[in-house]
């Protein structure tokens, strides 16, 4: 969804099937990147605590 800050009452959504597919792909890709980042942080923390003997 996008809008003009000067006219927020006039919002525009994806109008074609291709745009919706593209938005869905970007959402899934972003979610996968977020999940990979969180998994990487968890792995680093796990290795840090295991190596220090804590």
C-alpha positions, 0 to 999 in steps of 0.5 A, a space after each residue: 500500500 502506498 499513499 501521498 503524505 500530503 493526501 493520506 486519504 488517497 491510498 493505493 494498493 496493488 492492482 494487478 496479479 503480478 504486483 500481488 505476486 511480487 509483493 508476496 515474494 518480497 514479503 516471503 524473502 524478507 521473512 526468510 532473511 529475518 529468520 536467517 538473521 535470528 538463527 545466526 544470532 542464536 548460533 553465535 550466542 550458543 557458540 559463545 556460551 559453549 566456548 566460555 563454559 558458562 
